[in-house]
Amino acid sequence: MGIIRRILIAMLLLSIVPSYANSLIKTDFLPPYTVTYSALYKKGITLRVEGSQTLTRKDDKHWQFDFEVDTLLASLNETSTFELQEQNLRPIEYRYSSSILGKKKNVTVTFDWNKMTALNNVKGSQWKMSINDITLDRLTLQLQLRYDLLNNRDDLSYDIADGGKLKRYIFKKQTTELINTKLGELETIKVVRTDNLSDKRHQYFWFAPEQGFLLVKMEHFEKGESYTLNIDSVTTLKQTHKTDSTIHQVD
């Protein structure tokens, strides 16, 4: 059961990194899309799990971002509904559900921007927390980060409503590297998460600027365990609010 939890943690790392953005300059935000990743977990044995992310536009103001992992023994689903305020994302509701060997967990976080609070609901227990003007949830974090990378912003620090308190995530751009992926050979920018960096833990991310800062690879190492995420495919979706259809796929 410990291994299964660690694999899901590897896929949850997708919730703190940017996703696919195609031709952002030509639109007011992002085109709807689906992207799939594979995670390799190594600690004595090697296991592989796939996860998918989907961005859809619900109406003129609201978007929905979904993340899903489904295996024989475990499943994980995250959903965030949000709106765009100029260049900042404002989450409205975040939902998390997981099932590991029949053990289930459900979490809901509802944001009230008038009162500047977030209501947490976990296992039937509720409590409120204060938020600030730039508070994000776990999913909108990755979209905001990718948006900031596209706009060449230097300040890549974010406050996340998670576990009933605000957590600060900090990222830093490093070197440019050429790597091989399932999308072909790509020039990438390497990014490191610095708020939890140590000799025993590191997280590195590779983004492809020519692909709209698409995340193409991630490495996480901690206490002898390693997780590696790699891009498998990207599908852009044509959508008029609630109606969508696939128009292009990159394998």
SVG drawing of the C-alpha trace seen along z (x, -y; Angstrom):
<svg xmlns="http://www.w3.org/2000/svg" viewBox="-22 -43 45 47">
<polyline fill="none" stroke="black" stroke-width="0.4" points="0.0,0.0 2.9,-2.3 4.1,-1.9 0.7,-2.8 0.6,-5.9 4.0,-6.9 2.9,-6.4 -0.1,-8.7 2.2,-11.3 4.3,-11.2 1.3,-11.9 0.1,-14.6 3.4,-16.4 1.6,-17.3 -0.6,-19.5 2.4,-21.9 3.7,-22.4 2.4,-24.1 0.5,-22.4 0.1,-22.7 -0.4,-26.1 -0.8,-26.4 -0.6,-29.9 -1.3,-31.8 -0.4,-35.1 -3.3,-34.6 -6.0,-34.1 -7.1,-35.8 -6.2,-32.7 -5.6,-29.1 -7.2,-26.8 -9.0,-23.8 -6.7,-20.7 -5.9,-17.3 -2.4,-16.2 -1.2,-12.8 1.9,-12.0 3.6,-8.8 5.2,-8.5 8.0,-6.1 8.5,-5.2 11.9,-3.7 12.8,-2.2 14.0,1.3 11.3,1.9 10.0,-0.2 6.3,-1.0 4.6,-3.0 1.3,-5.0 -0.4,-7.3 -2.3,-10.6 -4.3,-13.0 -5.1,-16.7 -8.0,-18.5 -8.8,-22.2 -12.3,-23.2 -14.1,-26.5 -17.5,-26.4 -18.8,-29.9 -17.5,-33.4 -16.1,-33.8 -15.5,-30.3 -13.0,-27.5 -12.6,-24.0 -9.3,-22.1 -9.3,-18.4 -6.6,-15.9 -7.2,-12.1 -5.2,-9.0 -6.9,-5.6 -5.2,-2.2 -6.5,1.2 -5.7,0.5 -6.1,-3.2 -7.7,-6.3 -7.3,-10.1 -9.4,-13.0 -8.9,-16.7 -11.1,-19.5 -10.8,-23.3 -13.4,-25.8 -11.9,-29.3 -12.2,-32.6 -9.5,-34.9 -9.0,-38.4 -6.7,-40.2 -3.5,-38.1 -4.4,-36.3 -6.5,-33.1 -9.1,-33.2 -10.3,-29.7 -14.0,-29.3 -14.1,-25.7 -11.5,-23.0 -12.4,-19.3 -10.2,-16.3 -11.1,-12.6 -9.0,-9.5 -9.4,-5.8 -6.5,-3.6 -7.4,0.1 -10.9,-1.0 -9.9,-3.7 -11.5,-7.0 -10.8,-10.6 -12.8,-13.7 -11.9,-17.3 -13.7,-20.5 -12.3,-24.1 -14.8,-26.9 -13.5,-30.4 -15.4,-33.6 -13.6,-36.5 -16.0,-39.1 -15.1,-37.9 -11.5,-36.9 -12.0,-33.4 -11.8,-29.8 -14.1,-27.2 -12.5,-23.7 -14.6,-20.6 -12.8,-17.4 -14.6,-14.2 -17.6,-16.3 -15.6,-18.8 -15.6,-22.4 -13.3,-25.3 -12.5,-28.7 -9.2,-30.3 -8.1,-33.8 -6.8,-34.2 -5.1,-37.1 -5.6,-38.6 -3.3,-36.1 -4.3,-32.8 -4.5,-29.8 -5.5,-26.1 -3.3,-23.1 -4.5,-23.0 -4.7,-26.7 -1.1,-27.0 0.2,-25.1 -1.8,-27.2 -0.7,-30.5 2.9,-29.4 2.9,-28.4 1.2,-31.7 3.9,-33.6 6.6,-31.7 5.1,-32.6 5.1,-36.2 8.7,-36.0 8.0,-37.0 10.9,-36.7 8.8,-36.3 7.6,-32.7 6.3,-32.5 2.7,-31.6 0.4,-31.2 -1.6,-28.0 -4.7,-27.2 -3.9,-23.6 -4.6,-21.8 -6.3,-24.7 -3.4,-27.1 -1.5,-29.1 1.7,-27.4 4.3,-29.3 5.7,-27.6 8.8,-29.2 10.3,-28.3 13.4,-29.5 14.4,-29.4 17.8,-27.8 19.5,-26.6 18.5,-25.8 18.7,-22.2 18.0,-20.1 16.1,-16.9 14.4,-14.0 10.7,-13.4 7.8,-11.6 7.0,-14.9 10.5,-14.9 13.7,-16.7 12.9,-19.9 14.8,-22.9 13.7,-23.4 14.1,-25.7 15.0,-23.9 13.1,-25.1 13.8,-24.1 11.4,-24.4 13.4,-26.1 11.2,-26.4 11.8,-22.7 15.2,-22.2 17.8,-20.3 20.7,-17.8 18.1,-15.0 15.3,-16.4 15.0,-18.1 12.4,-18.8 13.4,-19.7 11.1,-20.6 11.7,-21.0 9.5,-23.3 9.5,-23.7 9.1,-27.5 8.3,-26.7 5.4,-24.6 4.0,-27.3 6.0,-26.3 4.6,-22.8 5.9,-20.6 7.8,-17.8 9.7,-16.2 10.0,-16.3 12.3,-14.6 11.7,-14.3 14.2,-12.7 13.7,-12.3 15.4,-9.9 16.4,-7.3 13.1,-7.3 12.7,-8.9 9.8,-9.8 10.2,-10.8 7.3,-12.3 7.4,-12.3 5.0,-13.7 3.1,-11.1 0.7,-13.1 -1.2,-16.4 -4.6,-16.9 -6.0,-20.3 -9.8,-20.6 -12.2,-22.8 -14.8,-24.0 -17.7,-26.4 -18.4,-26.5 -19.8,-23.1 -19.5,-21.5 -16.1,-20.2 -14.4,-17.9 -10.8,-16.9 -9.2,-18.7 -5.5,-17.9 -3.3,-15.4 0.5,-15.3 1.8,-11.8"/>
</svg>
